[in-house]
C-alpha cells in the first residue's frame, strides 16, 4: 500500500522572497507637474526599492509600494540603477552616458 504524501512542515516550507503588486502611474506621477512617467529599471535591497524612470527620475518606494519619494532628477532616461549591500550608496546610469 502506498502512503499519502506528507503535508509540508510550516517550519521548513519556503516562502517567496518578494511578492508582486501592480504599481500604477499615479504613484510615480509628479503631482506638481501632473506628468506620468514609466519605469525603466528597478533595484532591490534588504531595505530599499529604487525605481528609475523614462523621464530621468529616481524614486524610492516603501515596502508596500503605496508611497514614493523622488530622490533625484536626471536630464536623461535612467537605464540602470544599483544599490550596495548596506543600502548606503546608490548609482544610476543614464541614456546620455552619465553615471551618478
Secondary structure, DSSP 8 states (H G I E B T S, - for coil): ---------TTT----S-------TTTS-BTTTTB---EEEEEE-SS-EEEEETTSEEEEE-TTSS-EEEEEE-SS-EEEEEE-TTS--EEEEETTS-B-
